[in-house]
Amino acid sequence: MKIATYNVNGVNGRLPVLLQWLAETRPDVACLQELKAPAEKFPEHAIRDAGYGVIWHGQKSYNGVAILARGVDPIETRRGLPGDPEDLHSRYIEARVADLVVGCLYLPNGNPAPGPKFDYKLDWLERLKIHAAGLVNDAAPTVLAGDYNVIPMEIDVYKPERWVDDALFRTEVRAAYRELIGQGWTDALRTLYPGETIYTYWDYFRNAYGRNAGLRIDHLLLNPALAPRLRRAGVDRNVRGWEKTSDHAPTWIEID
């Protein structure tokens, strides 16, 4: 079973890229972030014509998350991250696909830091940790996949000294991510490739992709019921080089 996460950076503007990637790689489950489309503008028919059942949580111009499942409809179990009824951002959706629980998330960027946006990011991380604590020891195999907007370690960023004050790399954010992992979650890519340079995002500016000046901010976290089934993981780096593509590349795992 192949599970992928992909920040599409605008699902309608990048729809040809998304459909080409789905056709070429055929993931069984795909978590999408940053749809940038209200619910009624989501391209449901195109996704279903590509062979995928889908649920989505849209928002006009910003945010937005979706879960795709090849040949079946995901069964939605949660819409929105609990803990703040006044938070109307479309950043979390959760579903069951067969025996698998899939949480798809788009964690806030948090810049500029410090400031209100950074405070919101830290609060969202705390809410995520609370929710994740209820999933980590579940008997059901569970994956939390998405754009975390967190650079976990220096190895995960090109020239880390340039990022020390950025909301993606500040010590508070990295500490919160470590606390999340410490609940018992497995960071799939880093577990299989502990010492390798792996990036999932390259800025559009300064030829970042050509220079491989990237970041690893798209993660798939596995609970103990799922982690032993992990076999492979990778990044479809070539997709970042396609025409009119996202600044992220699809990131994936294969499990038994």
N, C-alpha and C positions, 0 to 999 in steps of 0.2 A: 504494500500500500504506500502510495506516494502522497505526502502532505506538503503543501507549499504555502508561503506567505509572500505577498507582493503589494507594495505601495504603488498604485498605478498612477498617482498624481493627476487625477482627472479621468474618470472611467469613460466618459463619452469622447473626449478629445483623443484618448489613447486606445479607443476600442479596437481599431485594426491591429495594434500591437498585442493587446490582450488576447484577441481571438487567434492570432498567429501562434502566440506562445502556448495557448491551450491546445491547439491542434498539433503542435510539434512535440510537446512534452507530456500531454495527457495526465496531469496530476489527478489523483482520485479525490482529493480535497484541496481547495484553494481558498485562502483567506486574503481578502483584498482590503486595502486601506486607502484613505484620502480619495474617496469617490468624487467629492466636490459636486454632488448632484442631489436635489431633493428626491424624496421617495418616488414621486410620479415620473421623474425623468430618468430613472435607472433603466438601462437597456436590457430589461428582462427577456424579451423575445430573442434577441441576438444571443444571449447567454444560453437560453434553453435550446435554441437551434444548434448550438455548438455541442449539445449533449449533456448539459449540466442543470441539475436542480439548484435553486438559489434562494437564499433569504438575504435581506439587506436592511440597513438602518441608515437612511440618507439624511442629508442636511444641505441646504442651498449654499453653494459656493465654497463650503469648507467641510473638512472632516469626512465622515461617512465610512462605514465598514460593511463587508458582505462575506458570506460563506457559500462557496460553490461545492457541489458534490456530483461527481460524474455518474450519471444514470439514475440518481435517486434524489429525492427532496430532503435536505437537512430538516430535522425537527427542532424548531426553535425552542430553547429552554430559558433564555434570558435576553432582554433587550435593555442595554444601559448598565453601567457599573453601579452597584448599590452604594449607599452611604451618603448621598447628597441629592435630595429630590429637586434642588434648584439648579443642578447641573444639566443643561439641556443639550450639551454637545453630543453628537453621534459618534462615540468612540469605542463602544464595546457591544458585541453580540455573541451569543453562545448557542450551540446546537449539539444535537446528537446525530452522528452519522454511523449507522449500524451500532456497534458496541463502543464507539469512540465518542468522547466529549471533546468538543472543539470550542475554545474561546479565541475570538478574533479581536484584537485590540489595536488602537492607534493612540499611543500615549502622547500627551502634550509636549510640544517642543520646549517651551519654558523661557525662551529668550524674549527680551533682554533680562539678564540676571545680574543682580537681584532686582526684584520688582514683582508686581501682581501676577504676571504670567508665570514667573518662576514659583511663586507661592502656590499657584493653582497646580502646577506640575507636581510639586512635593505632596500636596494634598491628594492628588489623583493616585500617586504611587502608594500612599498609605492605604487608600481605599482598595487598590489592587491587591496589596499584601493581605488585607483582611479577607477579601473574597477568595484569593488563592489559597489561603490557609484552610478553607473549607473544601477545597478541591484536591489538595496534594495527596491526602491519604485516602481518597475515595477508591473503592475497588474498581471503578471504571477507568480504563486507560484514558488519560486526559492530556491534551496539548494546549498550551497558551501561546498563540502565534501572532506575530504582528510587528509593526514598526514601534519599537519601544522608545525611540529617541534617546537611547542611553548607550554610550560608548563604555563598555565594562572595564577595559584595561588598556594600558598604553599600546599593547600589540594590536589593538583594534582600531587604530587611527594613524594616519600618515602625519608625521611630525607632531606628536602629542603636546609638545611644549607650546604650540600655538593655540591649544584648546583649553588650557587650564581654567579660564574664566567663562567658558561657554556652558550654557545650561545642559548640554548633552554630556559634559565631562566633569562638571563640578563635583567636588568630593561628596556633597550631600546626596547627589543623584546616584553616584556610583555606590555609595554605602547602602542606599535603599535597595538598589538592585542586588547587592550581595546578600542583604537580609532576605529578599525574596527567594533567591537561590538557596539560601540556608534553610528554608522550610523543608527542602528535600527535592527541589526541582533540578532537572538536568538540562543544562544549556547544550543542545545537541551538537552544534557545529564545533564549539570549543572543546567539548568532550572527545570528539573523534579526532580533532586536529589541534592539539593543545599548544603547539608552537608555531603554527603556520600563519602567515599574513593572509587574512581573509577579509574582504570588504564587500558590503552590500549596497553602498551608496556612493555616488560620485557627483559632485556639484556640476552644474552646467558651465560654470565659469573657469577660466584659466586652464583649459584643457585638462581638467582634473581626471577624466576617464583615461585619456591618452597617457598621462603621467602615472596612472594608478595611485592618485592622491585621494584615497577614499576613507570611508568609515565603515565599521560593522555595527549597525544599529537595528537590523531586522533579525529577530531571534525566535527560535522555537524551543519552548521549555516543556519538558516531559515530566509527568509525575512518576513515582516509583512503579506504578502498575504498567506504565508504557515504556519506560526507559530500557528495560532489558530486551525489548523487541527492536531497538534501534539497530539498523544495519548500515545505512549509508546516509550521507548528508552532503550538500553542496550549494553552490550559487550559480545560477544561469547567467554568468557574467556577460556573455555575448549579447544578451537581450538589451543591455544598457547601450550597446553600440548601434542598435537599429535606428532607423529614421523616425523622428517624432516620438521618441520613447520616453519613459519615465526616467527620473534621476536615480531611482532605485533599480536593483536587479532582483528577480525572483529568487527566493531562498527556499530550500526544500530538504526533506528527510524521506528516507524509505524505511518502513517498519515491517516486521513479519505480521 
